[in-house]
Amino acid sequence: MLRLVAYAPDGVRRFAIHRSDLTIGSRPGSDIYLPYSGVAQSHAKLRFDGQALRIEDLGSRRGVLVSGRRVKDAPLEVLDEVRVGSVTLLVEEVAGEAKRNNLPVAVARPGPRPPRITPEAMLEHLAAISTWVLADAESRTPLETLAANLLEDFGGGALFLLHGALSEELGSKLVTATDAAWLSAGDELLAQVRKHAAEQQDLGGETAFAGALGGQPAWVCYHVFEAVERPYVLVVALPAFAGAGWSLAHSLRVLGDLLVLGLVHHVGWYEPIVPGRLAQREVTLDPGLVVGDSPAMKHVVELVRLACEPDINVLIQGEAGSGKELVARSIHLSSSRREGPFLTASCTGASATVVEADLFGAEVPGRDSVVRREGKLALATGGTLYLENVEQLPLELQAKLVRVLRSGEVEPAGGIAAQRVDLRLIAAADGPLDAFVARGAFRVDLAHRLSQFKIDVPSIRERREDLPLLIQSCINRSCHETKRRISGITVKAMSALLAYDYPGNLTELESIARQLVYLCPPGRPIDINLLPEKIRLATVQAANRIEPTSDLDLERLVATTERSAIREALRRSHGNKSQAARLLGLSRNGLAQKMERFGLKG
């Protein structure tokens, strides 16, 4: 499957090549809409027969360049570079498993690679972040992504922007990494930085040393500074980088200031946390839909764009609480029905009669005449109806819904006159409908009618690289709604939240964030002692989990597990060593010896 990657002045955009003829131009109705300087209203046309791809210049003034050569009509191959006005297009082949709906799956971020950073490249990254801070109010690119792009040129790594003095409890303001496994390494890095700073007896300026990130040797650099009259610490860890022939001190100082200014400048819109308004002009996302930088969510956005038109039924599948309704609202807001109503109806209820009346309406005899209650299928005319938990719709009502989809008419319960309706149906299920069809709990014809277009929404476990973004967005939104001011979240608390699996997905995360905001004293960061017990326990379990890329040295793994268990036992016993020893099945002297070996204090 082929697609075009457009490197435009306001960011990178991707267009699926999903049919034979696609028009490239700056006219809003263009198939590939590029509203940039030098792009004519109808600039070029792509022709694709499933095998060969060609591009034809439609008589534009600046023409079409393919790999630097101006062409009128030319074939295109994978990795060919096409220049259209001020936009560069790259032909890309999407490889991997079979695509649902014949659509490409987003490509994951590549793994660690040799550093390619240069002073010129560093300057370009700082300029891009500066532009975002000062002028970017429409891009959906979050600040975390821009920082991750910088880390990529260093060969991969992690970046932590922390609020507070190095000698105090610090609150996380921005966390990003090129590998999701490094997102929870903040506590480990901060311990290394504090130890190095104490040895150097220098808490100011930029300092670099040989440290570790996630068990791998890494070049660690930290910068202690003040911005907007508040203290901050910037920590960067780079496993594939061993320093450079030029100093990074000034660059890191500028980077720290820009990151803080970005958070302050965009705080009213949540842009550094919740991606902004419009990534592509033809897509309007619900403000609560946090996209982040995960390939799974980028794929969802691409499917939303393709599902906007034509006016077909959409089936959204995903775990409970994963944000299926936010995706449905985004489709509605991006479609031609955006001016019409968006109604939500649940397919579960106390009885089938209640569900039938809610969906189809009802007519009951009154004192003087028949009393008619409009159902949501009729009320949604001109707009969109979102059917929640459609897999639980009673079988007798499934047949009635099939008739509505086939005829476009709704017959209320107890009535004889059908009403014509014009609406778009978006259904959601907590699991694949095929499994319910196989068990005989769902009609196969209804499943086919509802799933003309499918979108699978990933759970939080499938988009762990977005967790820092999701956590910060939920906390910021809770602070905004409750009018409470807190000072971020400590590194230990962030690490614990990153280690938890969130079986309730976004719904559970939002509930936890609101609870933490209420519990946190004003002006203080959220600390680990405020977290629910289940999340604190998940930290210990995560420490014992062996990642695919982890060091398999058995002695080191056992030592790490023992250290984590001792810390947890001391926490549960509130520092009582005798009680902690009983919890661990050790004698008090045995516990003391292990604590001395691991450098732990009671």
Secondary structure by P-SEA (a helix, b strand, c coil): cbbbbbbcccbbbbbbcccccccccccccccccccccccccccbbbbbcccbbbbbccccccccccccccccbbbbcccbbbbcccbbbbbbbbbcccccccccccccccccccccccaaaaaaaaaaaaaaacccccccccaaaaaaaaaaaaccbbbbbbccccccbbbbccccccccccccaaaaaaaaaaaaaaaaccccccccccccccccccbbbbbbbccccccbbbbbbbcccccccccaaaaaaaaaaaaaaaaaaaccccccccccccccccccccccccccccaaaaaaaaaaaaacccbbbbbbbbcccccaaaaaaaaaaacccccbbbbbbbcccccaaaaaaacccccccccccbbbbbccccccccbbbbbcccccccaaaaaaaaaaaaccccccccccbbbbbbbbbbbbbcccaaaaaaaccccaaaaaaaacbbbbbbcccccccaaaaaaaaaaaaaaaaaccccccccaaaaaaaaaccccccaaaaaaaaaaaaaacccccccccccccaaaaaaaaaaaaccccccccaaaaaaaaaaaaaaaaaaaaacccaaaaaaaacccaaaaaaaaaaacccc
